[in-house]
Amino acid sequence: MTSFERLELLASVADLYYIERYSQAEIAQRLGYSRSAISRLLTEAHEHKLVEIRINHPLRRNLLLEQTLRDLFNLEAVVVAQRGNLEYRRMLMLIGRLAAGRIDDILSENCIVGLSWGTAVYEVVSAIQARRLGGVQVVQMIGGLGLGDSQFDGPGVAMQLAQRLGGRYYTLNAPHIAADETSRDSLLSLRAIRSTLDLALKSRFAIVGIGSVDPKRSSFLRTGYLTSAELAEIRAAGAVGDICGTHFDAGGEILDIDVNRRIVGIDIRMLRSTPCRVIAVAGGRVKAPAIVGALRGNLVDMLITDSHAAEVIIAQARSS
């Protein structure tokens, strides 16, 4: 049996078990295997990532926290998921579904949608209702990570959203952080990159994550774009978080630091000068300082978060 034939067998067994709802004993009888062999084949199917199991937790919202955040930061809209005991990744799936519900309401034909990258944005895109909308354009607003992982990298997420909506997608064939400022300027001068970023500035809305400088949650550190020492320097300069790679301080001011001068992507200040509505999706207590900074800097219009983060955000806002 070739490796491809093996994968075909694993997929067939998984299909019979998860989709057709056959028992393992019934599959064994049908295919001529023992029941224990079917169990091993299902385990192998998971190991090869042929099976993805998604638990759709109930979408409970905390309306009191939503109203408080709206009033404190004069936001257009706030959605707060009641998190309960969900661990971090499950929480991201939950707020991704809530964000997708809001975005489904504002999607329309001939709509231009800007996207950053990251797990939160991936969860939003995965939860958006698949349908065909004429003239939809999805634009990657920041350079890619080059990891080939659709859960993080911008091109993969942009392509997935365009496919779900029957639209076109535009990517930036460039790294997210250039080696130096001169290299960044050279990349931004290329016609293909410049035209993509110009199109991004025409977005009706943009879906972004809010990055943290905490080592436990830094995407830049996790993906190897920054070393621990470089991240420590950024924190020492006063950064609390980033949107589309552009770092800001606790008051939401964009910092004049080296990493900001090397970002290949949308200029956040230019984006905020357009009618584009920025929808931020981020949660967890560790992200609270970054979210507070983004809100104080008026960098987002809508926030989708969880109750754990919301409680810390409100406490920080009221204590300052």
C-alpha positions as CSV (number, residue, x, y, z in Angstrom):
1,M,0.0,0.0,0.0
2,T,1.4,3.4,-1.0
3,S,1.4,6.3,1.4
4,F,-1.4,8.0,-0.6
5,E,-3.5,4.8,-0.5
6,R,-2.9,4.7,3.3
7,L,-4.2,8.2,3.7
8,E,-7.2,7.3,1.5
9,L,-8.0,4.4,3.8
10,L,-7.6,6.6,6.9
11,A,-9.9,9.2,5.4
12,S,-12.5,6.6,4.5
13,V,-12.5,5.1,8.0
14,A,-12.9,8.5,9.5
15,D,-15.7,9.4,7.1
16,L,-17.6,6.3,8.0
17,Y,-17.2,6.9,11.7
18,Y,-17.7,10.7,12.0
19,I,-19.9,11.5,9.1
20,E,-21.9,8.3,8.3
21,R,-22.1,7.5,12.1
22,Y,-21.1,3.8,11.7
23,S,-19.8,2.2,14.9
24,Q,-16.3,0.9,15.0
25,A,-17.6,-2.7,15.0
26,E,-19.7,-2.0,11.9
27,I,-16.8,-0.4,10.1
28,A,-14.6,-3.4,11.0
29,Q,-17.1,-5.8,9.5
30,R,-17.6,-3.7,6.4
31,L,-13.9,-3.3,5.6
32,G,-12.7,-6.7,6.9
33,Y,-10.6,-5.4,9.8
34,S,-10.7,-6.1,13.6
35,R,-12.4,-3.5,15.8
36,S,-9.1,-2.7,17.5
37,A,-7.5,-2.1,14.0
38,I,-10.3,0.4,13.2
39,S,-9.6,2.2,16.5
40,R,-5.9,2.4,15.6
41,L,-6.7,3.7,12.1
42,L,-8.9,6.5,13.6
43,T,-6.0,7.5,15.9
44,E,-3.7,7.5,12.9
45,A,-6.2,9.7,11.0
46,H,-6.0,12.3,13.8
47,E,-2.2,12.1,13.8
48,H,-2.2,12.9,10.1
49,K,-4.6,15.8,10.7
50,L,-7.2,14.2,8.5
51,V,-9.8,14.8,11.2
52,E,-10.6,18.1,12.9
53,I,-13.1,18.1,15.8
54,R,-14.7,21.4,16.7
55,I,-16.9,21.8,19.8
56,N,-19.3,24.7,19.4
57,H,-19.7,26.0,22.9
58,P,-22.8,28.0,23.7
59,L,-22.5,31.7,22.7
60,R,-23.1,33.4,26.0
61,R,-22.5,37.2,26.2
62,N,-21.9,39.5,29.1
63,L,-24.1,42.5,28.3
64,L,-23.1,44.5,31.4
65,L,-19.4,44.3,30.5
66,E,-20.2,45.2,26.9
67,Q,-22.1,48.3,28.0
68,T,-19.3,49.4,30.4
69,L,-16.6,49.1,27.7
70,R,-18.7,51.0,25.2
71,D,-19.2,53.8,27.7
72,L,-15.6,53.9,28.9
73,F,-14.0,54.0,25.4
74,N,-16.8,55.3,23.2
75,L,-16.7,52.3,20.9
76,E,-19.1,51.7,18.1
77,A,-19.7,48.1,19.2
78,V,-18.5,45.7,21.8
79,V,-19.1,41.9,22.1
80,V,-17.9,40.1,25.3
81,A,-18.1,36.3,25.4
82,Q,-18.8,34.9,28.9
83,R,-15.7,32.7,29.1
84,G,-16.3,30.5,32.1
85,N,-13.5,27.9,32.4
86,L,-12.6,27.7,28.8
87,E,-8.8,27.5,28.1
88,Y,-7.2,30.1,25.9
89,R,-7.4,28.4,22.5
90,R,-11.1,27.4,23.1
91,M,-11.8,31.0,24.1
92,L,-10.4,32.2,20.8
93,M,-12.7,29.9,18.9
94,L,-15.6,31.3,20.9
95,I,-14.9,35.0,20.3
96,G,-14.1,34.1,16.6
97,R,-17.6,32.8,16.2
98,L,-19.1,35.9,17.9
99,A,-17.0,38.2,15.7
100,A,-18.1,36.2,12.6
101,G,-21.7,36.8,13.5
102,R,-21.2,40.6,13.5
103,I,-19.2,40.5,10.3
104,D,-21.8,38.4,8.5
105,D,-24.3,41.2,9.2
106,I,-22.1,43.9,7.5
107,L,-20.7,41.9,4.6
108,S,-22.1,42.8,1.2
109,E,-21.4,42.7,-2.5
110,N,-18.5,44.7,-3.8
111,C,-17.0,44.9,-0.3
112,I,-13.3,45.2,0.3
113,V,-12.1,43.5,3.5
114,G,-8.7,44.0,5.1
115,L,-7.1,41.2,7.1
116,S,-4.1,41.0,9.4
117,W,-2.9,37.5,10.6
118,G,-2.9,35.4,13.7
119,T,-5.0,32.7,15.4
120,A,-7.8,35.1,16.4
121,V,-8.3,36.3,12.8
122,Y,-8.1,32.7,11.6
123,E,-10.9,31.7,14.0
124,V,-13.1,34.6,12.7
125,V,-12.5,33.6,9.1
126,S,-13.2,29.9,9.8
127,A,-16.6,30.8,11.4
128,I,-17.8,33.2,8.7
129,Q,-20.8,31.9,6.8
130,A,-19.8,30.5,3.4
131,R,-21.8,32.1,0.6
132,R,-21.2,33.9,-2.8
133,L,-21.1,37.7,-2.7
134,G,-20.3,39.3,-6.0
135,G,-17.3,41.6,-6.2
136,V,-15.8,40.8,-2.7
137,Q,-12.1,41.6,-2.4
138,V,-10.0,40.4,0.5
139,V,-6.7,42.1,1.1
140,Q,-3.8,41.0,3.2
141,M,-2.7,44.2,5.0
142,I,0.7,43.0,6.4
143,G,3.5,40.9,5.1
144,G,3.5,37.2,5.7
145,L,5.3,35.0,8.2
146,G,6.4,32.5,5.6
147,L,5.4,29.6,7.8
148,G,2.9,28.0,5.5
149,D,0.5,27.7,8.4
150,S,-3.0,29.0,7.5
151,Q,-3.8,29.5,11.2
152,F,-1.2,32.3,11.4
153,D,0.0,33.5,8.0
154,G,-1.7,36.3,6.1
155,P,-1.9,34.8,2.6
156,G,-3.6,31.6,3.9
157,V,-6.2,33.4,5.9
158,A,-6.9,35.9,3.0
159,M,-7.3,33.0,0.6
160,Q,-9.6,31.1,2.9
161,L,-11.9,34.1,3.4
162,A,-12.1,34.8,-0.3
163,Q,-13.0,31.2,-1.0
164,R,-15.7,31.3,1.6
165,L,-17.3,34.4,0.0
166,G,-16.6,33.6,-3.7
167,G,-14.3,36.6,-4.0
168,R,-10.8,37.6,-5.0
169,Y,-7.8,37.9,-2.7
170,Y,-4.7,40.0,-2.8
171,T,-1.6,39.1,-0.8
172,L,1.7,40.8,0.0
173,N,4.6,38.8,-1.3
174,A,7.0,40.1,1.3
175,P,8.1,39.4,4.9
176,H,6.3,41.1,7.7
177,I,9.5,42.6,9.2
178,A,12.3,43.7,6.9
179,A,16.0,43.4,7.8
180,D,16.3,47.1,8.1
181,E,14.5,50.4,7.2
182,T,16.2,50.7,3.8
183,S,15.0,47.2,2.8
184,R,11.5,48.0,4.1
185,D,11.4,51.2,2.0
186,S,12.5,49.3,-1.1
187,L,9.8,46.7,-0.6
188,L,7.1,49.3,-0.1
189,S,8.2,51.0,-3.4
190,L,7.4,47.9,-5.4
191,R,4.3,48.4,-7.5
192,A,2.7,45.1,-6.5
193,I,3.1,45.8,-2.8
194,R,2.1,49.4,-3.1
195,S,-1.0,48.7,-5.1
196,T,-2.1,46.0,-2.6
197,L,-1.6,48.4,0.4
198,D,-3.5,51.1,-1.5
199,L,-6.4,48.7,-2.0
200,A,-6.3,47.9,1.7
201,L,-6.8,51.5,2.6
202,K,-10.1,51.4,0.7
203,S,-11.4,48.5,2.9
204,R,-14.9,48.9,4.3
205,F,-13.7,47.1,7.4
206,A,-10.6,45.4,8.6
207,I,-10.3,42.3,10.9
208,V,-7.3,42.5,13.1
209,G,-5.8,40.9,16.2
210,I,-4.2,42.8,19.0
211,G,-0.7,41.5,19.7
212,S,1.0,41.3,23.1
213,V,4.6,42.0,24.2
214,D,4.2,39.5,27.0
215,P,6.5,36.6,26.1
216,K,3.7,34.1,26.9
217,R,1.5,35.5,24.2
218,S,3.9,37.3,21.7
219,S,3.2,36.0,18.1
220,F,6.5,37.6,17.0
221,L,8.4,35.6,19.6
222,R,6.5,32.4,18.9
223,T,7.1,32.6,15.2
224,G,10.7,33.6,15.5
225,Y,10.4,37.0,14.0
226,L,11.8,38.5,17.2
227,T,14.3,37.1,19.8
228,S,13.6,37.3,23.5
229,A,16.2,40.0,23.8
230,E,14.6,42.1,21.0
231,L,11.2,41.6,22.6
232,A,12.6,42.8,25.9
233,E,14.0,46.0,24.2
234,I,10.6,46.7,22.7
235,R,9.0,46.4,26.1
236,A,11.7,48.6,27.7
237,A,10.7,51.3,25.1
238,G,7.2,51.3,26.5
239,A,5.4,49.1,24.1
240,V,2.3,47.2,25.4
241,G,1.1,45.7,22.2
242,D,0.7,46.0,18.4
243,I,-1.9,46.0,15.7
244,C,-0.7,44.8,12.3
245,G,2.8,44.8,13.7
246,T,2.9,48.5,14.7
247,H,3.7,48.8,18.4
248,F,2.1,51.3,20.7
249,D,2.4,52.3,24.3
250,A,-0.1,52.3,27.2
251,G,-1.7,55.5,25.9
252,G,-2.1,54.1,22.4
253,E,0.7,56.3,21.0
254,I,2.6,54.8,18.1
255,L,6.2,54.4,19.2
256,D,9.2,55.6,17.2
257,I,11.2,52.4,17.5
258,D,13.3,50.3,15.2
259,V,10.7,47.5,14.7
260,N,8.0,49.9,13.7
261,R,10.3,51.3,11.0
262,R,10.8,47.8,9.5
263,I,7.2,46.7,9.2
264,V,6.0,45.8,5.7
265,G,2.3,46.5,5.9
266,I,-0.5,49.0,6.3
267,D,0.2,52.3,8.0
268,I,-2.2,52.2,11.0
269,R,-2.3,56.0,11.1
270,M,-3.3,56.2,7.5
271,L,-5.9,53.5,7.9
272,R,-7.5,55.4,10.8
273,S,-7.8,58.5,8.5
274,T,-10.1,56.5,6.2
275,P,-13.7,55.4,6.7
276,C,-12.5,51.8,7.3
277,R,-14.0,50.3,10.5
278,V,-11.3,48.4,12.4
279,I,-12.7,45.3,14.1
280,A,-10.3,43.9,16.8
281,V,-10.6,40.4,18.1
282,A,-8.5,39.6,21.1
283,G,-9.0,38.0,24.6
284,G,-7.4,36.7,27.7
285,R,-6.1,38.6,30.8
286,V,-2.6,38.7,29.5
287,K,-3.8,40.7,26.4
288,A,-5.6,43.3,28.6
289,P,-2.8,45.9,28.7
290,A,-2.4,45.7,24.9
291,I,-6.2,46.0,24.4
292,V,-6.4,49.0,26.8
293,G,-3.6,50.7,24.8
294,A,-5.4,50.1,21.5
295,L,-8.6,51.5,22.9
296,R,-7.0,54.6,24.5
297,G,-5.3,55.3,21.2
298,N,-8.6,55.1,19.3
299,L,-7.1,52.4,17.1
300,V,-10.2,50.3,16.8
301,D,-13.9,50.8,16.3
302,M,-15.3,47.5,17.4
303,L,-14.0,45.1,20.0
304,I,-14.7,41.4,20.4
305,T,-13.2,39.9,23.5
306,D,-13.9,37.6,26.5
307,S,-15.1,38.3,30.0
308,H,-11.7,37.6,31.6
309,A,-10.0,40.3,29.5
310,A,-13.0,42.7,29.8
311,E,-12.8,42.7,33.6
312,V,-9.1,43.5,33.7
313,I,-9.5,46.2,30.9
314,I,-12.2,47.9,32.9
315,A,-10.2,47.8,36.2
316,Q,-7.2,49.3,34.4
317,A,-9.2,52.0,32.8
318,R,-10.8,53.0,36.1
319,S,-7.6,53.0,38.0
320,S,-5.8,55.5,35.8
